[in-house]
Amino acid sequence: MVERPIEELLRKYLGISVPRVILGILMIIFAILILIEPELVAYLIALYLLIAGIFVLVDELLKSRRL
């Protein structure tokens, strides 16, 4: 399902395991916010890219220190 990659990312990078019900509620809340405020999509995407980029850099830094 769609929520599986999100669960894996939360577990891998943040060590968080979120029940599927809470994850579904969060998805619905964000969908409503996007429908109400379409400009919010740009901010959410920018925020996602920023956070994902930081996680990638931190992950690579940790990998290089292990070697």
Residue, then its C-alpha position, 0 to 999 in steps of 0.5 A: m500500500v501507499e503507507r508502507p514506504i512512509e512507515e519504512l522512512l519513519r522507522k529508518y530515519l526517525g525510529i518511529s513506528v506509527p499505527r496505520v490509523i494515525l497515518g491515515i488520519l494525517m494523510i486525510i488532514f494534509a489532503i484537506l489542507i491542500l484542497i483548502e489552500p493549494e499554495l500549501v502544496a508548494y511549501l509542503i513539497a519544499l519542506y519534504l525535499l529539504i528534510a529528505g535532503i538532510f536525511v540523505l546527507v546524514d545517512e551518507l555521513l554516517k556510512s562514511r564514518r563507519l568505513 
